[in-house]
Amino acid sequence: MRLTIVAAAAALLLAGSASAQTRQDGAVQVFAAGSLRGVVGDLARQAGPALGLEVKTEFGGSGSMRERIEKGERPDLLMSADMGSPQKLQAQGRTAVPVIAFARNRECVVSRTALGVTPANLVARLLDPKVRLKTSQPIADPSGDYTWAIFDKIDAGRPGAGKTLKAKATPNMTLTAQPTAPGQSALAALFANNKIDMTIVYCSAAIDREVPGLSSFPIPAALDPHPVYGVAVVSNRPEALRLALYLMSEPGQAIVAKNGLVPLLDGAR
């Protein structure tokens, strides 16, 4: 029901701002999680002209982006890969309206096909000392937090495993490699340069399609941390609110679905 009301409000704002569609009201600055590049790019191309707005973007870890806002930077929106960072800004009184959840994601295991990783042997392969594991940095990047939550769930059934996995993954967090093809993602480049054997990443990333010899599958349901993405409106500019409402409208949620995330608005898939 809440999403239906928000979508209706978006439609009213769009209908009531026809003059805005024919003029430039100034750029809307968006800080966004790296996993939202596709969503934000499509949002800028689609919502920008519809609302008469220029959308400027910066990408990075959601936690790092939040810290930049806390230190004084003033974007209009923070589109985060978690709810924690936006909610922290809200608790500090930095948001113009309550934080809004706008999408879900899944965590996927990506590994070299030759390893034969399956849901049944996942824990054993993760713990194998010969398997090189890479995760994102917790706190700075929600993907790291979600992965650590997976390790904690594994630890609940296998005491000591969580500590082992965190110790194993930590040295590889800062690994980098040169892309071997135009547009190749950072994680795909690590596989292509034979730096890692396995990672846990958002399913929407589709890394296995970038490098031959990789396989992927969603984290088993019992371990799934159920990532939820949130948007914080951190300025009181009407343009910022209109863009956030567009994200929650049916066209905006269709953009979410197009980019491999799970929309929260019924009928947007």
BELGISUL-V225021 format. One record per residue. RES is the residue in one letter. SS is DSSP state (hx for helix, st for strand, lp for the rest). PSI is psi in radians with two decimals (NA if undefined). Layout:
# BELGISUL-V225021
<<RES SS PSI> <RES SS PSI>>
This chain:
# BELGISUL-V225021
<<M lp -0.78> <R hx -0.71> <L hx -0.63> <T hx -0.74> <I hx -0.76> <V hx -0.75> <A hx -0.69> <A hx -0.71> <A hx -0.68> <A hx -0.74> <A hx -0.68> <L hx -0.73> <L hx -0.71> <L hx -0.74> <A hx -0.58> <G lp 0.06> <S lp 0.76> <A hx -0.61> <S hx -0.53> <A hx -0.41> <Q hx -0.20> <T hx 0.15> <R lp 2.81> <Q lp 2.07> <D lp 0.13> <G lp 2.64> <A st 2.53> <V st 2.10> <Q st 2.16> <V st 2.15> <F st 2.26> <A st 2.64> <A st 2.57> <G hx -0.54> <S hx -0.05> <L hx 0.27> <R hx -0.81> <G hx -0.78> <V hx -0.87> <V hx -0.65> <G hx -0.80> <D hx -0.63> <L hx -0.75> <A hx -0.74> <R hx -0.57> <Q hx -0.91> <A hx -0.58> <G hx -1.01> <P hx -0.65> <A hx -0.60> <L hx -0.05> <G lp 0.63> <L lp 2.60> <E st 2.30> <V st 2.09> <K st 2.48> <T st 2.61> <E st 2.47> <F st 2.63> <G st -3.03> <G lp 2.42> <S hx -0.72> <G hx -0.70> <S hx -0.70> <M hx -0.73> <R hx -0.74> <E hx -0.62> <R hx -0.68> <I hx -0.74> <E hx -0.49> <K lp 0.00> <G lp -0.20> <E lp 2.60> <R lp 1.31> <P lp 3.09> <D lp -0.65> <L st 2.54> <L st 1.99> <M st 1.88> <S st 2.67> <A lp 0.15> <D lp 3.06> <M lp -0.37> <G hx -0.83> <S hx -0.85> <P hx -0.71> <Q hx -0.55> <K hx -0.71> <L hx -0.69> <Q hx -0.76> <A hx -0.46> <Q lp 0.01> <G lp 0.42> <R lp 0.00> <T lp 2.56> <A lp -0.51> <V lp 2.86> <P lp 2.60> <V lp 2.50> <I st 2.26> <A st 2.32> <F st -0.13> <A st 2.81> <R st 2.82> <N lp 3.11> <R lp 2.72> <E st 2.38> <C st 2.57> <V st 2.25> <V st 2.25> <S st 2.95> <R st 2.29> <T hx -0.60> <A hx -0.38> <L hx -0.36> <G lp 0.65> <V lp 2.31> <T lp 2.89> <P lp -0.58> <A lp -0.64> <N lp 0.23> <L hx -0.87> <V hx -0.74> <A hx -0.71> <R hx -0.68> <L hx -0.68> <L hx -0.22> <D lp 2.10> <P lp -0.41> <K lp -0.24> <V lp 2.09> <R lp 2.11> <L st 2.38> <K st 2.35> <T lp 2.95> <S lp 2.90> <Q lp 2.05> <P lp 2.71> <I lp -0.95> <A lp -0.59> <D lp 2.09> <P hx -0.49> <S hx -0.65> <G hx -0.70> <D hx -0.76> <Y hx -0.71> <T hx -0.72> <W hx -0.63> <A hx -0.64> <I hx -0.78> <F hx -0.68> <D hx -0.66> <K hx -0.68> <I hx -0.72> <D hx -0.59> <A hx -0.57> <G hx -0.25> <R lp 1.39> <P lp 2.31> <G lp -0.37> <A hx -0.66> <G hx -0.80> <K hx -0.71> <T hx -0.78> <L hx -0.70> <K hx -0.72> <A hx -0.60> <K hx -0.70> <A hx -0.57> <T hx -0.79> <P lp -0.39> <N lp -0.01> <M lp -0.61> <T lp 0.13> <L lp 2.43> <T lp 2.80> <A lp 2.67> <Q lp 2.35> <P lp 2.53> <T lp -0.02> <A lp 2.65> <P lp 2.36> <G lp 0.10> <Q lp 2.38> <S lp 2.83> <A hx -0.74> <L hx -0.72> <A hx -0.64> <A hx -0.61> <L hx -0.72> <F hx -0.79> <A hx -0.54> <N lp 0.22> <N lp 0.74> <K lp -0.49> <I lp 2.87> <D lp -0.37> <M st 2.57> <T st 2.89> <I st 2.17> <V st 2.90> <Y st 2.38> <C hx -0.52> <S hx -0.26> <A hx -0.53> <A lp 0.74> <I hx -0.57> <D hx -0.30> <R hx -0.21> <E lp -0.44> <V lp 2.27> <P lp 2.59> <G lp 0.29> <L st 2.62> <S st 2.75> <S st 2.76> <F st 2.69> <P st 2.57> <I lp 2.39> <P lp 2.56> <A lp -0.65> <A lp -0.36> <L lp -0.15> <D lp 2.16> <P lp -0.06> <H lp 1.17> <P lp 2.35> <V st 2.29> <Y st 2.44> <G st 2.69> <V st 2.31> <A st 2.20> <V st 1.89> <V lp 0.27> <S lp 2.80> <N lp 0.31> <R lp 2.34> <P hx -0.58> <E hx -0.66> <A hx -0.76> <L hx -0.68> <R hx -0.70> <L hx -0.71> <A hx -0.71> <L hx -0.63> <Y hx -0.71> <L hx -0.60> <M hx -0.10> <S lp 3.01> <E hx -0.78> <P hx -0.68> <G hx -0.72> <Q hx -0.49> <A hx -0.61> <I hx -0.75> <V hx -0.85> <A hx -0.70> <K hx -0.55> <N lp 0.32> <G lp 0.06> <L lp 2.99> <V st 2.01> <P st 2.71> <L lp -0.14> <L lp 2.12> <D lp 2.38> <G lp -0.06> <A lp -0.20> <R lp NA>>
